[in-house]
Amino acid sequence: MSDETKKEIRVVGVLAQFSGKQTLVKAASEVRSKGFKDVEAYSPFPIHGIDGALGIRPTILPWLVLIAGLGGGVLAMAGQWWTNTVDYPYIISGKPMFSLPANIPVTFEVMILSAASVAFTGMLALNRLPRFGQPLLRNNRFLRVTDDGFFLLVSDDEVAEEKIRQALEEAGATDIEVVTESVEESKIPVPLVYGAVILACFALIPPLMIASARGTTSQKPRLHTWFDMDFQPKLKTQTPSNLFADGRAMRPRIKGTVRRGGLVKDTDTGYTSIPAVGTPGGDSVQEWKVEFPMEVTDSMMDRGRQRFNIQCAVCHGKAGYGNGLATIRALELQQGTWIQPTSLHADHVRQQPVGQIFNSITNGVRKMPAYKDQITPEDRWAIVLYVKALQLSQNATLEDVPADMRETLKASE
Amino acid sequence: MNQSQPATAGIVDFLVERRGLEKAGIGFLVIATVIAFFEDSPLGKLSAAYLVAFMFFLSISLGAMFFVILQHLVGAQWSVAIRRIAEILMAPIGLLGVLSLPILVPLLLGSSYPYWWNNAVLRVDDYIVSKKTPYLEATFFVFRCMIYFGVWKIIASYFSRLSRLQDGGPRADLTEQMQRKSAPSMLCFAITVNFAAFDFLMSVDPHWFSSIFGVYYFAGCAVALFATLPIFLFIAQRSGRLGSEVTVEHYHDLGKLLFGFTAFWGYIAFSQYVLIWYANIPEETVWYGAREKGVWMGVSLLLIVGHFVLPFFGLMSRKVRRNRPALLGWACFLLLMHWIDLIWLVLPSVPGAKTGVGLVDLLCLLGLGGLWSASVLRESYAAHLIPIGDPALPKSIRFHAE
């Protein structure tokens, strides 16, 4: 090796071998008592008492792990609270939105995960690992450390090498030598740095792709990575099927059966009187009810609005003009079979007595199906009440508004 | 080993020679019986209190049995110095077999306390109980209990007999022999403890079932043992019967195990709860429903905090586990919690005992405690307190000091 290529050399420390673990522990405390601070011990197995001899203070790792565990637990709990109650409230099997028992398993797992991660990475970091080179491993004598070698390494730049040697000899070392390393070797290899940078750039591609996909819209159907329950071997309503002889997916009601809760009650009628049984078109005359058969209350109106918006508004529209979402969609698709529902504000509908509207809901009109199976009589009357209110609202004059409210109405106009 | 000092000699003389503990124990049980007869439901109150106390001391002895088998199974060396104390703690298993008679005999005579499935009317009228009758039947129940105690007695006698045989001189062959027998013993132990927990504790509410229940009781057994063991080691060292063979390292390791099994108990208790809570099936939730009413809701919360949260953080620190007074404090506290846990398992399901905890419960605990500890004390004089002939003993004594 010529002088030009000679690398810069740094002294790592003085390495001393000892005969056994007892002598190692003894030597460690002796050397330390002479004022050397940077003393490190190497042995084939952990030695009890070496921590004290080397003056190693209790590690802070347990505290880091505790903080990480508690922090992970709090984070997991907060995350579940936020997703379940704030971001996407969703009732699961009738449980409260935020219920502790359901959240404990995830909290527990995240606690363990964060505690274990910090224990692992913290242990490495506190030991200054990983390292790119361990100069001691180039020392042939030191290789016995995984077998039967017990070593002390004393590093002290201030004190002369000879003094360290002397101290180690007095402590009973069997062999002593100086360990050096080239400064070059202790650095991270350049190709490794380039490789890491390139890898990091490649790792950025997937998140960038996701970010760009989230930022743009597309006309294409979404990629089905996981099908979940999107495609199921089942027959949907209103679709043809060759499973049954009549070609329909939906099954008609079996003759002579009544759906549970589907029996027509006596109160379930829009007429003031019904012809007696056995006398078709008999003595009594059918007349539509003009009064509600029950007391009209605010809660009945609220119920009516709620039911109307659920059952009627999809076709009739929330305001009742016959322009519900289903109607808009059907007309857009130019479905020939679709007939636009009657506007509830048409003159002939407005003039209908409450009994007739009730009857329309109960038994259906033209293309509108009967709703007596879906809606209870009480709810049907509530809907009638709300329809009447809707009709009034679209054809009201200022005089219909209570006197004390007129000013606010004018002001808001 | 030191000879007993004069001060303790008097106490020992009173406790052992004059059978002071037995007399006190029986006295407490008699007082408990008398007081119970002023309660609204004397039999309900007394039987439930007795069952709780019985299961409490059974759990310590079973925990000790688990510990002894486990040490042989894994060939543990650290624990050799303290193994004999565990062997002594499992010795009262025969006595506990006799003490089960106040539960079993009334059952055969047709009593429906504490097990209301034995009620002749209910077992016909109640649909669930009538379907479970082939299993929950007095004669079969007693038969099963005989099997449990038979198996436990065999295991306990075997391991303590061979261990004492070693006292005569180091015999490695006995260690090997015990290790060979430890695997089947552990299997038998697991099955019998599981079913004993089902029979003695779970069947107080015959409508309810939980397949993890046996593990729950086992977790309690382990907590009870690792709480009792340091206390007995401390007493033995304080009275001079045990020297410096048992070091702080042994206490530290027992502390770790106590900490670990406290967490294990919490894990199992929550596992049992969360599945039942989530599925929300009435036939399962009814059991927790009874424990969320009135005073039992408070006890349920107390168990979460006292049997898990507090000792979990309390025993977490190495300093606490190596500090004998602190460790013993937590051990006593956990024994108290374990007793409350058993009360919580039994009382809310026994007709006549649902109102709450009373003097009868405490007296039954003291009564059985007297009999149980008398048996332990007598046993402790029958042999050395450490297995002096075990080949691994020197290693265990040197432990981490070497």
Contacts between the chains, C-beta under 8 A, distances in Angstrom:
chain1	res1	chain2	res2	distance
A	48	B	400	4.7
A	48	B	401	7.5
A	48	B	402	7.3
A	62	B	318	7.7
A	66	B	316	7.4
A	93	B	278	7.4
A	93	B	280	6.6
A	94	B	280	7.3
A	95	B	278	8.0
A	95	B	280	8.0
A	101	B	270	7.9
A	101	B	273	6.7
A	101	B	274	5.0
A	101	B	277	4.8
A	101	B	278	7.2
A	102	B	274	7.6
A	102	B	277	8.0
A	102	B	278	6.7
A	104	B	270	6.3
A	104	B	274	6.6
A	105	B	274	6.9
